[in-house]
Amino acid sequence: MPMLISLYLFLSSNAFARSLKATADKLAQETTRIGHGVALFGLVVAGIYFMIGKQDAATKMTQALMGVGILMLSPSIITFVKGLV
């Protein structure tokens, strides 16, 4: 009986791969949404630093804008890397 179960698992690997890919794609979409929220929070914090006159406000704003840029370009970066593989 255990041999039959393991045989079944090995023969049905394609079905699991398709559902795993769909799950990974959905997770990537949700991660991007969370990233946009965090990026917006970073921009707000950097703006508050500018308003209260902190010395490192320019550094925080630069880091926040670079993070937003990378987040916006992440689908293109992923597509480029997939093309290389």
N, C-alpha and C positions, 0 to 999 in steps of 0.2 A: 503493500500500500504506500509506504513512503517513497518508493521508487516511482510510482505512478504520479504522485504529487510533484516530485522534482522534475519529472519529464514534462508534465503539464506547464510548469513554470518556465522551463527552457524553451518550449515550443511557442509560448505566447509572449515572448519578449517584445515583439513589434507593437502589440497593442499597448503595453505598458509604456513604451518609448513615446508613442503619440500622445498619450494622456500626460506624461511627464513633461513633454515639450509645451503642451498647452498650459500646464500649471506654471512652468517657468516663465512663459510669456506673460501670463496674468500677474505673476509676482513682480516682473520687471515693470509693468504698467503701474502697479501700486507703489513700488519703490520710487518711481519717477514722481508720482504725486506727492509722496512724503518729502522727497527732496525739494520740490518747489516750495512747499510750506516752510521747510527749514531755511531755504534761501531767502524767502521773504522775511522771515524772522531775523536773519543775519543782516539784511539791508536795514530793517527797522532799528536794530541795535546800533549799527554803524551811524545811522542818522541821529540817534539820540546822543551818541558820543560826540558828533559834530555840534549838536545844540548845546551840550553842557561844556564844551571846550576842552575835551580830553586831548592829551598830546598825541596819542596813537590813533586818533580818529581816521586819519588818512590811510593808515595801514589796515585798519579794520574794514574800511570801505573798499579798498583795493582787493583785499582777500574775499570779501563778500561778492564783489563784481566778478572776480575770476571764478569763484565757485558757481555763480549763476551761468557764466559763459560755458564752463565745462559741462554743467548739467544740461544746458540747451543743446550742446553739441554731442552729448553722449549717444543718441541714436546713430548719428553719422559715424562716430568713432567705432561703435560696435559693428556696424555694417562693414566698415573698412577692415577691421580685424577679421571678421568672418570671411571676407573676400581673400584675405591672405592665406587662410588655413585651407 
